[in-house]
Amino acid sequence: MSSSPPALSRLLGDAPVVRRSGEWWLTTPALSVRLDDPAFTVGLDRFAADFADAQQAVAALHSRRSPA
């Protein structure tokens, strides 16, 4: 457990998880707990990839709508 995630971590939207140094962590304002369940972390990896794709799609839509 650690008291706070490092600055170079990647949050997953509003979910209380962060990927740090190749590992997933469940986070709260008070502590972080490393997630060890392979099935759960594979699911988080897939969700993170889908989330990144969705963010890129939204950014592309916004750029098309912005006046040149």
C-alpha angles and dihedrals in degrees: 000000000000133000097234139001118253121257092253095065126114120230120210104228111280093332116120092240134096133190110224127170091347094307132102119235130192105223138199129169088263104043150350127232122198114235113228104175106110094204091052095046092048087053090050090050090054092046091049091052091049090046091052091049091051092049090052092049092051091047090051091051091049092050091052092051095047114098113250 
